Amino acid sequence: MTASVLDQVRAAAAKRILFLPHAVRQMSRPSRMISPAEIEAAINAGEVVEDYPEDMRGHSCLLLGSGDGGRPIHVVCAPKPDYLAIITAYIPHADQWSTDFRKRR
């Protein structure tokens, strides 16, 4: 039985987390300021809300986690053999997502 994408994400993150340039730019925008600790919390306690097995960057997924103060955070990541690639991270907008931030409108 193959491991779920969430299991793969967590196993890859345990080895190393690599923040791609786009993720760093998005995380450091003054309107959101998402810390690496918040990303780690989303990886460790979050859930997969979208799975992208055919992504051109390799199998990736969208995680929903909680950041500082319980704010919702979306993390797009791709597990690799030696690391977890963080593709982007953002605060989901309520007008684009369901009230629980699990489904696109």
N, C-alpha and C positions, 0 to 999 in steps of 0.2 A: 504494500500500500504506500502510495506517495504521500509525503507530508503536505499538509495544507499550506497555502501561500502564507498564512499568518505564522505557522511554525517555521517556514523557510525564512521569513522576515526576521523573526526573533533569533534564529540560529545565526544568521548572517550578521545581525547587529551585535551579537555576543562576541564576534571576532573583531569587527571594526565598523564604524559608521563613517561614511564619506559623504560630505556635503558638497554637491555639485554647485558650480558657480551660480546657476539660476536660483537654486534654493537659498544660497547665502544672500543674494540680492533681495529675494522676496522676504526672507526672515528679518532682514535689517531695515526694511522700510519703516520710517518713523510712525506710520499709522498702525503698525502691527507689532514690531519688535518681538519676534518669537525666539526664545532662547534654545540652545542645544538641549538643556535639561527638559524643556517642555516637549521637544521632539522625542527624547528618550522615554518620557512618561507615556506619550502616545503609542510608541512602539511596544512598551511593556504592558500597558493596560488597555490599549485601544482595540478597535475592531475593524475588520475589513468591510467597507461599504460598497466598494467597486473593485472588481478583479479584471485585469487586462492581460490575459495570457498571450495575446498576439501582439503586444506592444513592440514597436520597432527597436526599442532600447532593451528588449528582453522582458520576460514576465515581470509585470509590476502590478501595484495595487494602490488603492486610495484607502488610507486609514483615517478613522475618526477617533480623536483622543481629546482629553481635557488638559488645558493649559493652566497657567496661573489664574487663580480665582474661579476656576471651573469653566473658563471660556473654551468654546469648541475650537479645535484645530484640526485641519485636514493636512495629511502628509502623503505625498505620492512618493513611493519608494520602489526599488527593484533589488531583490536579493541576488547576490552574486556568490560564487563559491567562497571568496575570501573576505567579503565585506557587504554591507548594506548601502546602496546608493540612495541618497535622499535627493530626489529630482526637484521637488518643490514643496513648500509648506505655506499655508495661508489660513486666515480666519474666514470661514465661509460666510457669505452674505445671506441674510434671512430671506431676501427676495428671490434668491436663486435655488434655495434648498428648502426641504420640508422643515417643519418646526423642530424636529429632532436631528436635523442636518445629515440624515442618512439617505435621502432620495432627492434627486434633482427635480426641480419644478419644470 
